Amino acid sequence: AEAQIQKFLANPNTDFVDARFGGHGCFAFRVRRN
């Protein structure tokens, strides 16, 4: 799960991610990278 977030943060073309964690349900957050 953390690797998914790291991969997302490393991609400047992506500003939205929806990741699912076992036991923690689902969460989504937006990141703006210029």
C-alpha positions as CSV (number, residue, x, y, z in Angstrom):
1,A,0.0,0.0,0.0
2,E,2.8,2.4,0.9
3,A,4.6,1.5,-2.3
4,Q,1.4,2.5,-4.2
5,I,1.4,5.9,-2.6
6,Q,5.1,6.4,-3.3
7,K,4.6,5.4,-6.9
8,F,1.7,7.9,-7.1
9,L,3.7,10.7,-5.5
10,A,6.6,10.0,-7.9
11,N,4.2,10.5,-10.9
12,P,3.8,14.3,-11.6
13,N,1.1,13.6,-14.1
14,T,-1.2,12.2,-11.4
15,D,-3.1,14.4,-9.1
16,F,-5.6,11.9,-7.6
17,V,-5.2,8.5,-6.1
18,D,-7.7,6.1,-4.5
19,A,-5.9,3.5,-2.4
20,R,-7.4,0.7,-0.4
21,F,-5.9,-0.6,2.9
22,G,-6.9,-3.8,4.6
23,G,-8.7,-3.0,7.8
24,H,-8.6,0.8,7.1
25,G,-11.2,0.8,4.3
26,C,-10.6,3.2,1.5
27,F,-9.3,6.7,1.2
28,A,-8.6,9.3,-1.5
29,F,-6.6,12.5,-1.5
30,R,-5.5,15.1,-4.1
31,V,-1.9,16.3,-4.6
32,R,-0.9,19.2,-6.8
33,R,2.6,19.1,-8.2
34,N,3.9,21.8,-10.5
